[in-house]
Amino acid sequence: MSKAASQRLPNALIKVIDLLVESRIRIDALEQILVKTNPVAYELYLGAIESLQAQKAAEVKQVLSQMVR
């Protein structure tokens, strides 16, 4: 692997991490606004997040089990 290629990967990962952190900050801010403006909607939001997390966990488990085979 060339020096330029080996530097591109860490730079790309840094950019991805920066975007993830920025997105998390924005989501946290929006959650705080939602809590203060509409607590009922916030509860529905939390329920949707829990459902998506369960769905993601099931999909990851399925993919991992297929990879082991």
FISETOR-801981 format. One record per residue: x negated, y, z negated of N, C-alpha, C, O in turn. Coordinates in nm, 3 decimals. Layout:
REM residues N
+---------+---------+---------+---------+---------+---------+---------+---------+---------+---------+---------+---------+
:    n.xx :    n.yy :    n.zz :   ca.xx :   ca.yy :   ca.zz :    c.xx :    c.yy :    c.zz :    o.xx :    o.yy :    o.zz :
+---------+---------+---------+---------+---------+---------+---------+---------+---------+---------+---------+---------+
:       X :       Y :       Z :       X :       Y :       Z :       X :       Y :       Z :       X :       Y :       Z :
...
+---------+---------+---------+---------+---------+---------+---------+---------+---------+---------+---------+---------+
REM end
This chain:
REM residues 69
+---------+---------+---------+---------+---------+---------+---------+---------+---------+---------+---------+---------+
:    n.xx :    n.yy :    n.zz :   ca.xx :   ca.yy :   ca.zz :    c.xx :    c.yy :    c.zz :    o.xx :    o.yy :    o.zz :
+---------+---------+---------+---------+---------+---------+---------+---------+---------+---------+---------+---------+
:  -0.085 :  -0.116 :   0.000 :   0.000 :   0.000 :   0.000 :  -0.090 :   0.123 :   0.000 :  -0.185 :   0.132 :  -0.079 :
:  -0.061 :   0.216 :   0.087 :  -0.143 :   0.336 :   0.096 :  -0.118 :   0.427 :  -0.024 :  -0.018 :   0.413 :  -0.095 :
:  -0.210 :   0.519 :  -0.044 :  -0.199 :   0.611 :  -0.156 :  -0.073 :   0.697 :  -0.143 :  -0.003 :   0.722 :  -0.241 :
:  -0.045 :   0.743 :  -0.020 :   0.074 :   0.826 :   0.003 :   0.201 :   0.747 :  -0.025 :   0.295 :   0.799 :  -0.085 :
:   0.204 :   0.621 :   0.017 :   0.321 :   0.537 :  -0.005 :   0.340 :   0.507 :  -0.154 :   0.452 :   0.504 :  -0.204 :
:   0.228 :   0.487 :  -0.223 :   0.238 :   0.457 :  -0.366 :   0.281 :   0.579 :  -0.447 :   0.333 :   0.564 :  -0.557 :
:   0.260 :   0.699 :  -0.394 :   0.304 :   0.820 :  -0.463 :   0.450 :   0.853 :  -0.431 :   0.518 :   0.916 :  -0.511 :
:   0.497 :   0.811 :  -0.315 :   0.636 :   0.840 :  -0.277 :   0.736 :   0.769 :  -0.368 :   0.839 :   0.827 :  -0.403 :
:   0.706 :   0.646 :  -0.406 :   0.799 :   0.571 :  -0.490 :   0.820 :   0.638 :  -0.624 :   0.935 :   0.660 :  -0.663 :
:   0.714 :   0.672 :  -0.698 :   0.737 :   0.742 :  -0.826 :   0.808 :   0.876 :  -0.807 :   0.892 :   0.914 :  -0.889 :
:   0.776 :   0.948 :  -0.700 :   0.843 :   1.076 :  -0.675 :   0.991 :   1.055 :  -0.649 :   1.075 :   1.132 :  -0.696 :
:   1.025 :   0.951 :  -0.574 :   1.165 :   0.920 :  -0.547 :   1.237 :   0.882 :  -0.676 :   1.351 :   0.922 :  -0.699 :
:   1.170 :   0.803 :  -0.761 :   1.231 :   0.764 :  -0.888 :   1.253 :   0.885 :  -0.978 :   1.355 :   0.894 :  -1.046 :
:   1.158 :   0.976 :  -0.979 :   1.174 :   1.098 :  -1.058 :   1.293 :   1.178 :  -1.011 :   1.369 :   1.231 :  -1.092 :
:   1.311 :   1.188 :  -0.879 :   1.425 :   1.261 :  -0.825 :   1.557 :   1.194 :  -0.863 :   1.653 :   1.262 :  -0.897 :
:   1.560 :   1.062 :  -0.856 :   1.682 :   0.989 :  -0.892 :   1.713 :   1.010 :  -1.040 :   1.828 :   1.034 :  -1.077 :
:   1.613 :   1.001 :  -1.124 :   1.633 :   1.022 :  -1.268 :   1.680 :   1.163 :  -1.295 :   1.770 :   1.184 :  -1.377 :
:   1.620 :   1.261 :  -1.228 :   1.664 :   1.400 :  -1.244 :   1.811 :   1.416 :  -1.208 :   1.886 :   1.484 :  -1.279 :
:   1.853 :   1.354 :  -1.098 :   1.993 :   1.362 :  -1.057 :   2.085 :   1.294 :  -1.158 :   2.194 :   1.344 :  -1.187 :
:   2.041 :   1.180 :  -1.211 :   2.123 :   1.111 :  -1.311 :   2.138 :   1.194 :  -1.438 :   2.247 :   1.202 :  -1.495 :
:   2.029 :   1.255 :  -1.482 :   2.035 :   1.339 :  -1.602 :   2.125 :   1.459 :  -1.578 :   2.208 :   1.494 :  -1.663 :
:   2.109 :   1.524 :  -1.463 :   2.193 :   1.638 :  -1.430 :   2.341 :   1.599 :  -1.427 :   2.426 :   1.672 :  -1.476 :
:   2.370 :   1.483 :  -1.369 :   2.509 :   1.436 :  -1.362 :   2.563 :   1.408 :  -1.502 :   2.678 :   1.440 :  -1.532 :
:   2.481 :   1.348 :  -1.587 :   2.524 :   1.317 :  -1.723 :   2.554 :   1.445 :  -1.801 :   2.651 :   1.451 :  -1.877 :
:   2.471 :   1.547 :  -1.783 :   2.494 :   1.675 :  -1.850 :   2.627 :   1.735 :  -1.804 :   2.704 :   1.786 :  -1.885 :
:   2.652 :   1.730 :  -1.674 :   2.777 :   1.785 :  -1.621 :   2.898 :   1.707 :  -1.672 :   3.000 :   1.766 :  -1.708 :
:   2.887 :   1.575 :  -1.675 :   2.997 :   1.492 :  -1.724 :   3.024 :   1.522 :  -1.871 :   3.140 :   1.532 :  -1.912 :
:   2.918 :   1.535 :  -1.950 :   2.936 :   1.567 :  -2.092 :   3.008 :   1.701 :  -2.110 :   3.096 :   1.715 :  -2.194 :
:   2.968 :   1.799 :  -2.029 :   3.032 :   1.931 :  -2.038 :   3.180 :   1.922 :  -1.999 :   3.266 :   1.981 :  -2.065 :
:   3.209 :   1.848 :  -1.893 :   3.348 :   1.833 :  -1.850 :   3.430 :   1.757 :  -1.954 :   3.548 :   1.786 :  -1.974 :
:   3.368 :   1.659 :  -2.020 :   3.439 :   1.586 :  -2.125 :   3.476 :   1.679 :  -2.240 :   3.586 :   1.672 :  -2.293 :
:   3.384 :   1.766 :  -2.277 :   3.412 :   1.861 :  -2.386 :   3.526 :   1.955 :  -2.349 :   3.611 :   1.986 :  -2.432 :
:   3.528 :   1.999 :  -2.225 :   3.638 :   2.085 :  -2.179 :   3.769 :   2.009 :  -2.183 :   3.872 :   2.063 :  -2.226 :
:   3.766 :   1.884 :  -2.138 :   3.887 :   1.803 :  -2.136 :   3.938 :   1.777 :  -2.278 :   4.059 :   1.781 :  -2.301 :
:   3.849 :   1.752 :  -2.371 :   3.889 :   1.729 :  -2.510 :   3.963 :   1.850 :  -2.565 :   4.065 :   1.838 :  -2.633 :
:   3.910 :   1.968 :  -2.534 :   3.968 :   2.090 :  -2.589 :   4.096 :   2.133 :  -2.518 :   4.185 :   2.192 :  -2.580 :
:   4.105 :   2.105 :  -2.390 :   4.221 :   2.154 :  -2.314 :   4.335 :   2.054 :  -2.307 :   4.452 :   2.093 :  -2.303 :
:   4.302 :   1.922 :  -2.306 :   4.408 :   1.824 :  -2.290 :   4.367 :   1.692 :  -2.355 :   4.317 :   1.602 :  -2.287 :
:   4.387 :   1.679 :  -2.485 :   4.347 :   1.556 :  -2.556 :   4.414 :   1.429 :  -2.503 :   4.354 :   1.322 :  -2.506 :
:   4.537 :   1.440 :  -2.454 :   4.607 :   1.322 :  -2.401 :   4.535 :   1.274 :  -2.276 :   4.512 :   1.154 :  -2.260 :
:   4.502 :   1.366 :  -2.187 :   4.428 :   1.328 :  -2.066 :   4.293 :   1.270 :  -2.101 :   4.245 :   1.178 :  -2.034 :
:   4.231 :   1.322 :  -2.206 :   4.101 :   1.270 :  -2.249 :   4.113 :   1.124 :  -2.294 :   4.026 :   1.043 :  -2.264 :
:   4.220 :   1.093 :  -2.366 :   4.242 :   0.953 :  -2.408 :   4.260 :   0.862 :  -2.287 :   4.209 :   0.750 :  -2.285 :
:   4.334 :   0.909 :  -2.187 :   4.350 :   0.831 :  -2.064 :   4.216 :   0.813 :  -1.993 :   4.186 :   0.706 :  -1.940 :
:   4.136 :   0.917 :  -1.994 :   4.002 :   0.913 :  -1.934 :   3.916 :   0.807 :  -2.004 :   3.849 :   0.728 :  -1.939 :
:   3.920 :   0.808 :  -2.137 :   3.842 :   0.709 :  -2.211 :   3.887 :   0.567 :  -2.180 :   3.805 :   0.476 :  -2.167 :
:   4.017 :   0.547 :  -2.167 :   4.070 :   0.416 :  -2.130 :   4.022 :   0.373 :  -1.993 :   3.986 :   0.257 :  -1.972 :
:   4.020 :   0.466 :  -1.899 :   3.972 :   0.435 :  -1.765 :   3.823 :   0.400 :  -1.767 :   3.780 :   0.307 :  -1.698 :
:   3.746 :   0.473 :  -1.846 :   3.602 :   0.446 :  -1.856 :   3.579 :   0.307 :  -1.914 :   3.495 :   0.232 :  -1.864 :
:   3.652 :   0.271 :  -2.018 :   3.637 :   0.139 :  -2.079 :   3.672 :   0.029 :  -1.979 :   3.604 :  -0.073 :  -1.972 :
:   3.776 :   0.051 :  -1.902 :   3.816 :  -0.047 :  -1.801 :   3.708 :  -0.063 :  -1.694 :   3.675 :  -0.174 :  -1.653 :
:   3.653 :   0.049 :  -1.650 :   3.547 :   0.043 :  -1.549 :   3.421 :  -0.024 :  -1.603 :   3.353 :  -0.097 :  -1.530 :
:   3.389 :   0.000 :  -1.730 :   3.272 :  -0.065 :  -1.790 :   3.291 :  -0.216 :  -1.796 :   3.199 :  -0.292 :  -1.769 :
:   3.411 :  -0.259 :  -1.832 :   3.440 :  -0.403 :  -1.836 :   3.431 :  -0.463 :  -1.696 :   3.377 :  -0.572 :  -1.678 :
:   3.484 :  -0.391 :  -1.598 :   3.478 :  -0.438 :  -1.459 :   3.333 :  -0.447 :  -1.412 :   3.294 :  -0.545 :  -1.348 :
:   3.254 :  -0.347 :  -1.444 :   3.113 :  -0.347 :  -1.404 :   3.039 :  -0.464 :  -1.469 :   2.958 :  -0.530 :  -1.404 :
:   3.065 :  -0.488 :  -1.597 :   2.999 :  -0.597 :  -1.667 :   3.033 :  -0.731 :  -1.603 :   2.945 :  -0.816 :  -1.588 :
:   3.158 :  -0.749 :  -1.565 :   3.198 :  -0.874 :  -1.500 :   3.130 :  -0.890 :  -1.364 :   3.086 :  -0.999 :  -1.328 :
:   3.121 :  -0.780 :  -1.289 :   3.057 :  -0.786 :  -1.158 :   2.908 :  -0.815 :  -1.170 :   2.853 :  -0.893 :  -1.092 :
:   2.842 :  -0.752 :  -1.267 :   2.699 :  -0.776 :  -1.289 :   2.677 :  -0.922 :  -1.329 :   2.584 :  -0.987 :  -1.280 :
:   2.762 :  -0.972 :  -1.416 :   2.750 :  -1.112 :  -1.459 :   2.766 :  -1.206 :  -1.340 :   2.693 :  -1.305 :  -1.328 :
:   2.862 :  -1.176 :  -1.253 :   2.885 :  -1.259 :  -1.135 :   2.764 :  -1.256 :  -1.041 :   2.721 :  -1.360 :  -0.991 :
:   2.710 :  -1.138 :  -1.017 :   2.593 :  -1.126 :  -0.929 :   2.474 :  -1.198 :  -0.987 :   2.401 :  -1.267 :  -0.916 :
:   2.452 :  -1.182 :  -1.116 :   2.339 :  -1.248 :  -1.181 :   2.353 :  -1.399 :  -1.176 :   2.255 :  -1.470 :  -1.154 :
:   2.474 :  -1.449 :  -1.196 :   2.494 :  -1.593 :  -1.191 :   2.472 :  -1.647 :  -1.049 :   2.425 :  -1.760 :  -1.033 :
:   2.505 :  -1.568 :  -0.947 :   2.480 :  -1.609 :  -0.810 :   2.331 :  -1.606 :  -0.778 :   2.282 :  -1.689 :  -0.700 :
:   2.259 :  -1.513 :  -0.837 :   2.115 :  -1.504 :  -0.813 :   2.040 :  -1.621 :  -0.875 :   1.937 :  -1.664 :  -0.822 :
:   2.091 :  -1.672 :  -0.987 :   2.026 :  -1.783 :  -1.058 :   2.041 :  -1.912 :  -0.980 :   1.953 :  -1.998 :  -0.985 :
:   2.149 :  -1.926 :  -0.907 :   2.173 :  -2.050 :  -0.832 :   2.074 :  -2.071 :  -0.725 :   2.081 :  -2.171 :  -0.653 :
+---------+---------+---------+---------+---------+---------+---------+---------+---------+---------+---------+---------+
REM end
